[in-house]
Amino acid sequence: LPVGERLERRIIDGARKGLEEDVDEALASGTKALDIVNTHLLGGMKVVGELFGSGQMQLPFVLQSAEVMKAAVALLEPHMEKAEGAEERSKGTVVLATVRGDVHDIGKNLVDIILTNNGYTVVNIGIKQPVSAMIEAAEQHDADVIGMSGLLVKSTVVMKDNLAELASRGLDGRWPVLLGGAALTRTYVEDDLAGAFPGTVRYAKDAFEGLRLMEPLVA
Ligand code: B1M
């Protein structure tokens, strides 16, 4: 198999042994680190989601796939392009969290990498975070934006509650909120959530849309 397909297969099979060699080979062939993530690793993860969703894969195997995905991203991260000046001065600060009750963090951590490599300061507070922890971190780090990630359908309701709590504490105008994760839809965020939230709330379908949205949100 060509190395890209091998990497995709590794994610699906949760096969960690020999990963370094395949990552090195893919990089040596001239494929950019981010393209390897977006095409091959995410391609494999999509299949894992489909197999799990249709009952053809059990949870422990999904976990193994997630571990291989994380290991591959960690190997590729040093090879990712950094925007000029990204390390010198920060374009703004974002507090990033996976919402209460949700453990999925691969997407959130990719958003962290992309924003960090493009000059933003990311305060990544982890998974299963209540909105109070996001507020605390945003205050402590004088953040410009709060970013919430969630993949479960129930996380979309948690996000709605979080916005309501920000508003009820009078904090809706303080931080614009960026939302992302596979269970969300643009209409849900832009119509349902934004319609009921006095502050600014935006939907990012992927890490790159998150990056594009940061500039107007920070301004
Ligand atoms: Co979970 N899981 N999982 N899982 N899992 C899903 C989400 C699911 C869709 C699978 C399925 O049924 N087909 C399903 C949810 C169904 C639903 O809610 N209706 C599901 C389920 C059911 C569960 C459990 C409940 C299973 C169980 O216990 N019975 C359980 C939940 C536990 C909990 O959270 N309380 C569970 C557990 C797990 C693992 C631990 C095994 C593992 C996670 C490991 C980890 O993250 N450390 C796992 C995985 C790997 C998945 C799938 C297969 C892959 C998720 C992933 O990493 N994708 C997933 C299937 C799927 O998503 N279709 C599934 C790759 C990642 C890069 O994509 O996170 O979407 P994503 O991020 C994207 C964009 O969404 C966006 O940018 C990223 C890429 O550019 N983005 C943002 C994300 N956050 C953003 C924030 C932003 C901006 C953009 O700004 C703030």
Residues whose N, C-alpha, C, O or C-beta is under 5 A from the ligand:
A	BS01	B1M	M45 V48 G49 E50 F52 G53 L59 V62 L63 A66 G101 D102 V103 H104 D105 I106 G107 K108 V111 G147 M148 S149 G150 L151 L152 V153 K154 L178 L179 G180 G181 A182 A204 K205 D206 A207 G210
